Amino acid sequence: MKEFTKAFFSYSLAVAFFGLKQLDNMMSPSNGRKPPAIKSLDTLTSATTAQLGETLKDSFRAVDSLQRGAVELMFDVMFPFAASQVKPQDTTPSIHVAEPQRWTECVEPASVVVTPAPEPAFVSGRLA
């Protein structure tokens, strides 16, 4: 129990100093690469998740995806104009589809008009 307590306090101290280092990393220039603060947090996340079992890793991935989506949505809502400028550039080619200018461009023209066959006429309840 004594060794566990020592290890736990060492871990707590390391996390506190890691936070200080992240403040320093946030002030460092990124020089067009991934910023040092993000890189070190990603490394720490990978090291921590490596200690989890398969069930906890799957749970972590699910909750992390949900959390990242919520943060993305929050920033898009809170800063709608800045969010489009700050997003990292995607290296995959994207296909841009032109928006139609008029509503008639959205509707496909009917090439053949099908008229229904006339129904038989009934006279006094009888087939004529």
ZITA-V381935 format. One record per pair of residues at least 12 apart in sequence whose C-alpha atoms are under 7 Angstrom apart, sorted by the first residue. I is the first residue (numbers start at 1). GAP is how many residues later the second one is. D is the distance in Angstrom with one decimal. If there is no record, write none. Layout:
i=I gap=GAP d=D
i=I gap=GAP d=D
//
This chain:
i=22 gap=15 d=5.5
i=25 gap=12 d=4.9
//
